[in-house]
Amino acid sequence: MIQPKNHKNEINAATAFSKQSVWFDELYSGDTIVDFKRKRVRDHVQQYILPNSHILELNAGTGEDAVYFSRQGHYVHATDISEGMQKQLKEKVSKNNLSYAVTNELCSYTALNTLQNKGPYDYIFSNFAGLNCTNDLEIVLGSLSPLLKKNGVITLVILPKFCLWEFILIGKGKFKTALRRFCGKKGALSHIEGEYFRCWYYNPAFVKKALQKDFEHLQTEGLCTIVPPSYITNFAEKYPVLYCRLTKLEKTFCKSWPWRSIGDYYIISFRKK
């Protein structure tokens, strides 16, 4: 396997998220739009996942999704490069008496050839743009097929190169946010807990091309295309009637062009041939 080119960036990202891990859940729990996003992603997965599936989760964070899917009767091997996130995940799993269904491993998704638990799995899952923290996404995608059973499914949640909600912030003079996805190969600089690391953006076409040899594309849908991103704080609380209308519109049009690829994220799924 080709080794990742930017190992230093991974270390910086791992350090940043380890520092944030202690209050990560508190930071996002109870946020109406975050809850909306999680439900949308989980509803998408439920279309394809079979009962009692074995799931490999990449960038599992504090284990919110691992706990959710294990409670649905699945078995999750939750991986992350952040020691702090893995610590929070283990504590959460233990607190919820789910150790029988959730295992964990400190492993970068750019080094899945070193994974101790190689499966094969029924499902591979990555939520909320963890995969955007690498400029080696093609390497990551190329390493997934051997870890997946025949007819197994992959669902990834990724940040595209264009987000309509961000772009219209030009009108408010927020040029840095509005244009950050136009960063090219150098990536956009991110800042968490005093640590700097870079993120890269990938359109659905990139992912489809990388996986086309071994996988059949199932579906792409936009996430936070019509509903605003969660960093626009308290939008749902300030404008409850408008928010309700926007959620209905997004659920109607999220699979249609252009909405499926111009949101804050997109959800994309494939089945192994």
ABEGO torsion letter per residue (X at the ends): XBBBABAAAAAAAAAAAAAAAAAAAAAABGBAAAAAAAAAAAAAAAAABBBGBBBBBBGAEAGAAAAAAAAAGBBBBBBBABAAAAAAAAAAAAAAGAAAABBBBBBBAAAAAABABAOBBABBBBBGGAAAABAAAAAAAAAAAAABBBGBBBBBBBBBABBAAAAAAAAAGBAAAAAAAAAEAAEBBBBBGGBBBBBBBBBAAAAAAAAAAABBBABBBBBGAABBBAABBGAAAABAAAAAAAAAAAAAAAABOAAAAABABBBBBBBBX
